[in-house]
Amino acid sequence: MAPPDDDDLAKPQSHAGVTVTDVVIDKPGPMPVRVYLVVFAKEGPGHVLDLDDGAEVSFGRTPGATIVIDDPRISRKHAAIRRAKGDVYVRDLGSRNGTKVRGDVLRGEERLVSAGDTIQVGPAEIVIAAVTRGEAKGEGEIPAPASSDAAFAFDDVVVADPAMQKVFRLARRLGQAPTTVLISGETGVGKEVVAEQIHRFSPRAKNRLVRLNCASLAENLLESELFGHEKGAFTGADRRKIGFVEAAEGGTLLLDEVGEMPLSLQAKLLRVIETKLVTRLGGTNEVPVDVRFLCATHRTLKQEVAAGRFREDLYYRISTFTLQVPPLRERPAEITLLADLFAEHVAEKMDIAAPKIALDASEALLKHAWPGNVRELRNAIEHAVVMAEEGTIHAEHLPESVLRPSEPMPIESARAMKEQFFEVERKNVETALSAENGNQTRAAKRLGITRRMLIYKMAKFGVGRD
């Protein structure tokens, strides 16, 4: 494939001694696995670049390099990373100080076999992040990413943060339990998606997941929607209506924003959860129901109980297990990955080629505090895709609300991003060794890596030491 014209390349931009030029490669079609290079400079936030199949990213001091590192320890042409037929290769370009892969000096070219692999190029460190795209809803389970589970994607979800990995692992385990689960977190953070995962991995997955937002209806309407009503129960009730509880028979009912439910209805909900019997508004007959309840809220229900706005007995009944979903500002490594995923979805709906996200746009996304979380990011990318005209999203295409200065992100530095990726690696190594009772050969096979690489990772993270 011929290289792109100069006009197709984004202008180089420099940050913390690292200059990145976007690589524009025509994609023959969506790849089942997305591979990203996360570049950590000595100071400042990291950079995330999409490595398409057929693309090559070069490192060096020369302006012709894809990533220009202005440091005397870097040769003019230092190293290159390429992707071919899904595999990722790294090679040294005859550098003066050498290139290290997983701590070892690189000889010639080497194929990388694990997401989470690290490449040392002078003062810069590059981490390989693989994101496996999920299948259509309802088909099988979330696929594991290439070998290391460093990140995975499903529909509108990217999980690369250790805290989110823990939430999703618990969600999958809780799918097998019949208990009620309380999912808490800020508005727009993805609580409904977590509920979908619990339902999807439950024995009820073949039946419906019914959703009801308790904050969207007035009290009198909410009772009718939740429990149903009989004909003549109130003015305008000209026929019997089945409520959401009965509609979820055999499946799962998600009560979103349960903290907004009026106290008078909380007592009725508690009784239904405990007895599995529902009485329609205006009726006397008790109807047995087989429903699994999930609840979600952006409020701190303990505080609501203390303030007398939420029943204590209901709180303890629905919070047998509680999943706390962290806000997007605490998951910076996922921001660019999610943005890329949303851009593809919007472009597909518009029947256009998915735009690239340029460095200046990526940096703007990483600087924003995202008070609206994932929902705000999705809306921002939809706006940017519509505004972008040349197939590349730049900062100028993002909404003004994103570009305006906002409160600094608590976790924005390269060190924090690096720690997130490395923590996932460490946990994966520990889990594999535990599952194989310490047998390194079998643990390496489980991870999809060589035993030598496993030993390197064990030493790197201090796993197995007394």
C-alpha positions in Angstrom: 0.0 0.0 0.0 1.4 3.4 -0.9 2.3 5.8 1.9 -0.1 8.6 2.5 0.5 12.1 1.0 2.0 14.8 3.2 -1.3 16.6 3.2 -2.9 13.5 4.9 -0.6 13.6 7.8 -1.4 15.6 11.0 1.1 18.3 11.8 3.7 17.1 14.4 3.0 18.2 17.9 5.5 18.2 20.8 4.9 17.3 24.4 7.4 16.6 27.1 10.2 16.0 24.6 8.1 13.6 22.5 6.7 14.7 19.1 4.0 12.5 17.6 2.9 12.5 13.9 -0.3 10.7 13.3 -0.1 7.8 10.8 -3.0 7.7 8.4 -3.5 4.2 6.8 -6.5 3.1 4.8 -8.1 0.3 6.6 -9.5 -2.6 4.5 -12.1 -3.3 7.2 -12.7 -3.5 10.9 -10.1 -5.7 12.6 -11.3 -8.1 15.3 -8.6 -6.8 17.6 -7.5 -3.2 18.1 -3.8 -2.6 19.1 -2.7 0.6 20.7 0.7 1.9 21.6 0.8 3.8 24.9 3.9 6.0 24.9 5.1 7.2 28.3 7.4 10.2 28.2 9.7 11.0 31.1 7.2 13.7 32.2 3.6 14.6 31.4 0.7 12.5 30.2 1.2 9.5 27.9 0.2 9.3 24.3 -2.1 6.6 22.8 -1.7 5.7 19.1 -3.9 3.2 17.2 -1.7 0.7 15.4 -3.8 -0.5 12.4 -2.9 -3.6 10.5 -0.3 -2.7 7.9 0.8 0.4 9.8 4.4 1.1 11.1 5.4 3.5 13.8 9.0 4.7 13.9 10.9 6.3 16.8 14.0 8.6 16.5 15.4 12.1 16.6 14.9 12.8 12.9 11.8 14.8 12.0 10.9 12.0 9.6 10.1 9.6 12.5 6.5 9.0 13.4 7.4 9.7 17.1 10.2 12.2 17.5 12.0 12.0 20.8 14.3 14.9 21.4 16.8 13.3 23.6 20.6 12.7 23.2 20.1 9.0 24.1 18.0 8.5 21.0 19.5 7.8 17.6 18.2 9.6 14.5 16.6 6.4 13.5 16.2 4.3 16.6 13.4 1.7 16.4 10.1 0.8 14.7 7.0 -1.1 15.6 4.8 -2.5 12.8 1.7 -4.7 12.5 1.2 -7.3 9.9 -1.6 -9.8 9.6 -2.6 -9.1 13.2 0.9 -9.7 14.7 3.0 -6.9 16.2 6.7 -6.7 15.5 9.5 -4.4 16.9 12.9 -4.0 15.4 15.9 -1.9 16.2 17.1 0.4 13.3 20.7 0.3 14.2 20.5 2.6 17.2 23.5 3.6 19.2 22.2 2.7 22.6 19.9 -0.2 21.6 16.3 -1.0 22.1 15.0 -3.2 25.0 12.0 -5.5 24.8 10.7 -6.8 28.2 14.1 -5.7 29.7 16.3 -7.5 27.1 18.3 -5.9 24.4 16.6 -6.4 21.0 18.5 -8.3 18.3 17.1 -7.7 14.9 13.3 -8.0 14.8 11.0 -9.7 17.3 7.4 -10.6 17.3 5.5 -9.4 20.4 3.2 -12.1 21.8 1.5 -10.5 24.8 -0.5 -7.3 25.4 1.3 -5.5 28.1 4.7 -6.0 26.5 7.0 -3.1 27.1 9.6 -1.6 24.7 12.3 0.8 26.1 13.5 3.4 23.6 15.9 5.7 25.4 13.9 7.6 28.1 10.5 6.6 26.6 8.6 3.4 27.3 6.0 2.0 25.0 3.3 -0.4 26.3 1.3 -2.6 23.9 -2.5 -2.5 24.7 -4.7 -4.9 22.9 -8.5 -4.4 22.9 -10.6 -7.3 21.7 -13.9 -6.3 20.1 -16.9 -8.1 21.4 -19.4 -10.1 19.4 -23.0 -9.1 18.9 -25.2 -8.9 22.0 -26.2 -12.1 23.5 -23.6 -14.3 21.7 -21.2 -16.0 24.1 -19.1 -14.3 26.7 -16.9 -11.3 26.6 -13.8 -12.4 24.7 -10.5 -12.2 26.4 -7.9 -9.9 24.8 -4.7 -11.2 23.3 -3.2 -13.2 26.1 -2.9 -10.8 29.0 -6.4 -9.3 29.6 -4.8 -5.9 29.7 -8.0 -4.4 28.1 -11.1 -5.6 26.4 -14.1 -4.0 24.7 -17.7 -5.1 24.4 -20.3 -2.9 22.6 -19.7 0.6 24.2 -17.4 -0.7 26.9 -13.6 -0.6 27.2 -12.1 -2.1 30.3 -8.4 -1.3 30.8 -8.4 0.1 34.4 -7.7 -2.4 37.2 -10.7 -1.1 39.3 -13.0 -1.6 36.3 -11.5 -5.0 35.6 -12.5 -5.9 39.2 -16.0 -4.6 38.7 -16.6 -6.6 35.5 -15.1 -9.8 37.0 -17.4 -9.4 40.0 -20.4 -8.7 37.7 -19.7 -12.0 35.8 -19.5 -13.9 39.1 -22.6 -12.3 40.5 -24.5 -13.3 37.4 -24.5 -16.8 38.8 -26.0 -15.7 42.1 -29.7 -15.1 42.7 -29.1 -12.2 45.1 -30.0 -8.5 44.6 -27.1 -6.3 43.6 -26.7 -2.5 44.2 -24.7 -0.7 41.5 -23.5 2.7 42.5 -21.6 5.5 40.8 -21.9 8.9 39.2 -24.4 9.7 36.5 -23.3 8.5 33.1 -20.5 6.3 34.5 -21.9 3.0 33.0 -24.0 1.4 35.7 -26.5 0.1 33.2 -23.7 -1.6 31.3 -22.6 -3.4 34.5 -26.2 -4.5 35.0 -26.2 -5.9 31.5 -23.1 -7.9 32.2 -24.7 -9.4 35.4 -27.8 -10.4 33.5 -25.8 -11.7 30.5 -23.8 -14.1 32.6 -26.8 -15.3 34.6 -29.0 -18.3 34.1 -31.7 -15.8 33.2 -29.8 -14.5 30.1 -32.2 -16.1 27.7 -35.1 -14.0 29.1 -35.5 -10.2 29.3 -33.6 -7.6 31.1 -36.2 -5.0 31.8 -35.2 -1.4 32.8 -37.2 1.2 34.7 -35.8 4.6 35.6 -37.4 5.5 39.0 -36.5 9.2 38.5 -38.4 9.6 35.3 -41.9 9.2 36.6 -44.2 10.9 39.1 -45.1 8.8 42.2 -48.6 7.8 41.1 -47.3 6.8 37.6 -44.3 5.0 39.0 -46.5 2.7 41.2 -48.6 1.8 38.2 -45.6 1.2 35.9 -43.8 -0.9 38.6 -46.6 -3.1 39.9 -49.3 -2.7 37.2 -53.0 -1.9 37.8 -56.4 -3.4 37.4 -59.2 -1.9 35.2 -60.9 0.9 37.0 -58.1 1.4 39.6 -58.1 5.1 38.8 -59.6 7.6 36.3 -58.4 6.5 32.8 -57.6 2.9 33.8 -59.8 1.4 31.2 -58.0 -1.9 31.1 -55.7 -4.1 33.1 -52.0 -3.2 32.8 -49.1 -5.5 33.6 -46.3 -3.7 35.5 -42.5 -3.9 34.9 -42.1 -6.5 37.7 -44.4 -9.0 35.9 -43.0 -8.0 32.5 -39.6 -9.2 33.7 -40.9 -12.7 34.6 -38.1 -15.2 34.3 -35.6 -12.5 33.7 -34.0 -9.5 35.5 -35.5 -6.1 36.5 -33.1 -3.2 36.7 -34.4 -0.3 38.9 -32.3 2.6 37.8 -32.0 5.5 40.2 -33.7 3.6 43.0 -32.7 6.3 45.4 -35.3 8.6 43.8 -38.2 6.2 44.7 -40.7 7.7 47.1 -40.8 6.3 50.6 -44.4 5.1 50.2 -43.3 2.8 47.3 -40.1 1.6 49.0 -42.2 -0.4 51.5 -44.1 -2.1 48.7 -41.0 -2.8 46.7 -39.4 -4.4 49.8 -42.4 -6.7 50.2 -42.3 -7.8 46.5 -38.5 -8.5 46.7 -38.9 -10.6 49.9 -42.2 -12.5 49.0 -41.9 -12.6 45.2 -45.6 -11.6 45.2 -47.0 -8.5 43.5 -50.4 -6.9 43.9 -51.5 -4.7 41.1 -52.8 -1.2 41.9 -56.5 -1.5 42.6 -56.4 -5.2 42.9 -56.5 -7.8 45.7 -55.0 -10.9 44.2 -51.3 -11.6 44.8 -49.5 -12.6 41.6 -46.3 -14.8 42.1 -43.3 -13.5 40.1 -39.9 -15.0 39.3 -37.7 -12.0 38.9 -34.1 -11.1 39.8 -33.7 -7.5 41.0 -30.8 -5.2 40.3 -30.7 -1.6 41.6 -28.6 1.3 40.5 -28.1 4.8 42.0 -25.9 7.8 41.8 -26.6 8.7 45.4 -24.9 7.5 48.6 -27.8 5.5 50.0 -26.3 5.3 53.5 -26.6 9.1 53.6 -30.1 8.9 52.3 -31.0 6.4 55.1 -29.5 8.8 57.7 -31.5 11.7 56.2 -34.7 9.6 56.4 -35.2 9.6 52.6 -34.5 5.9 52.1 -35.7 2.9 54.2 -33.0 1.2 56.1 -34.5 -2.2 55.7 -34.8 -1.8 51.9 -31.2 -0.6 51.8 -29.9 -3.7 53.5 -32.1 -5.9 51.4 -30.8 -4.6 48.0 -27.2 -4.1 49.0 -26.2 -7.6 49.8 -23.6 -7.1 47.1 -22.5 -3.6 46.1 -20.5 -2.7 43.0 -19.0 0.8 42.9 -18.3 2.0 39.3 -15.4 4.5 39.2 -15.8 7.7 37.3 -14.1 8.2 33.9 -11.7 10.8 35.3 -10.1 8.0 37.4 -9.7 5.8 34.3 -7.6 7.9 32.0 -6.1 5.0 30.1 -9.7 4.2 28.8 -10.5 7.7 27.5 -8.8 7.5 24.2 -9.8 3.9 23.6 -13.4 4.7 24.3 -13.2 7.8 22.1 -12.0 5.6 19.2 -14.7 3.1 19.7 -17.4 5.8 19.8 -16.0 7.4 16.6 -16.4 4.0 14.8 -19.9 3.6 16.0 -21.0 7.1 14.9 -19.2 6.8 11.6 -21.0 3.4 11.0 -24.4 5.0 11.6 -23.5 7.9 9.2 -22.2 5.4 6.6 -18.8 7.1 6.4 -15.2 5.9 7.1 -14.2 6.0 10.8 -12.2 9.2 11.4 -8.8 9.1 13.1 -8.3 11.0 16.4 -5.4 13.4 16.1 -2.9 14.0 18.9 -4.3 17.5 19.7 -7.7 16.0 20.1 -6.4 13.1 22.3 -4.6 15.6 24.5 -7.8 17.7 24.9 -9.7 14.6 25.8 -7.2 13.6 28.5 -7.2 17.1 30.0 -11.0 17.3 30.5 -12.4 16.2 33.8 -15.5 14.5 32.3 -18.1 15.4 34.9 -20.7 13.6 32.7 -18.5 10.5 32.5 -18.8 8.1 29.6 -22.1 9.6 28.4 -20.5 13.0 28.0 -17.6 11.5 26.1 -19.9 9.7 23.7 -21.8 12.9 23.0 -18.5 14.8 22.5 -17.2 12.3 20.0 -20.5 12.3 18.1 -20.2 16.1 17.8 -16.6 15.8 16.6 -17.4 13.1 14.0 -20.1 15.4 12.5 -17.8 18.4 12.5 -14.7 16.7 11.1 -14.5 17.0 7.4 -11.1 15.5 6.4 -11.4 12.1 8.1 -9.4 13.3 11.1 -10.8 14.6 14.4 -8.8 17.6 15.8 -9.3 19.5 19.0 -11.2 22.2 17.1 -13.9 19.7 16.3 -14.7 18.9 19.9 -17.5 20.8 21.8 -16.5 24.0 23.5 -17.4 22.5 26.9 -14.6 20.0 26.4 -12.0 22.6 25.3 -12.8 25.1 28.1 -10.5 24.7 31.1 -11.9 22.4 33.7 -10.9 21.1 37.0 -7.7 19.1 36.7 -8.0 15.3 36.4 -6.9 13.7 39.6 -5.2 10.9 37.7 -3.7 12.3 34.5 0.1 11.7 34.6 2.0 9.2 32.6 3.0 7.5 35.9 -0.7 6.9 36.8 -1.5 5.5 33.4 1.6 3.3 33.5 0.7 2.0 36.9 -2.8 1.0 35.7 -1.4 -1.1 32.8 1.3 -2.7 35.0 -1.2 -3.5 37.8 -3.3 -5.4 35.4 -0.2 -7.3 34.2 0.8 -8.2 37.8 -2.6 -9.4 38.7 -2.8 -11.6 35.6 0.5 -13.2 36.4 -0.5 -13.9 40.0 -3.9 -15.3 38.9 -2.3 -17.6 36.4 0.3 -18.9 38.8 -2.4 -19.4 41.5 -4.6 -21.3 39.1 -1.8 -23.6 38.1 -0.5 -24.1 41.7 2.7 -22.3 40.9 3.6 -24.4 37.9 5.4 -21.8 35.6 5.1 -23.9 32.4 1.3 -24.3 32.7 0.9 -20.7 33.9 2.8 -19.4 30.9 0.6 -21.5 28.6 -2.5 -20.1 30.3 -1.3 -16.6 29.6 -0.3 -17.4 26.1 3.4 -16.5 26.6 6.7 -18.3 26.9 8.0 -19.6 30.2 11.0 -17.2 29.8 8.7 -14.3 29.4 6.7 -15.4 32.5 9.9 -15.5 34.6 10.7 -12.0 33.3 7.3 -10.7 34.3 7.6 -12.4 37.7 10.8 -10.7 38.4 9.5 -7.4 37.1 6.5 -7.4 39.5 8.1 -9.3 42.4 5.7 -12.1 42.0 6.7 -15.3 43.8 9.4 -13.7 46.0 9.4 -14.5 49.7 
